[in-house]
Amino acid sequence: MKDLYADSLGELRELMRAKKDSPSEDLEASLTRSKATEPANNACITVCKDEPREAAKLSEYAGPETPKKLSGS
C-alpha cells in the first residue's frame, strides 16, 4: 500500500503533474488505508467510492488546461 501520509499535498500534485502518480492510485491507497484503520479509529463515516473514482479517472484524461476536481487546479 502506498504511504500517502508520507507526502504533502504539494508533493502529490507535482508527482501527478509529472505523471509519476495518478489520482486513481492515490484514491485507492486512501480507501485501503481507511478500511485498514477503521477498527482502531471506530469512526462512524459513510465512504463514497463511485463518484471519487469517476472524478479521479476523468482528471487523468483531461487536458492540461482543464480544471480538475482532484488535482488542486
Buried (B, 14 or more C-beta within 10 A) or exposed (E): EBEBEEBEEEEBBEBBEEEEBBBBBBBBBBBEBEEEEEEEEEEEEEEEEEEBBEBBBBBBEBEEEEEBBBBEE
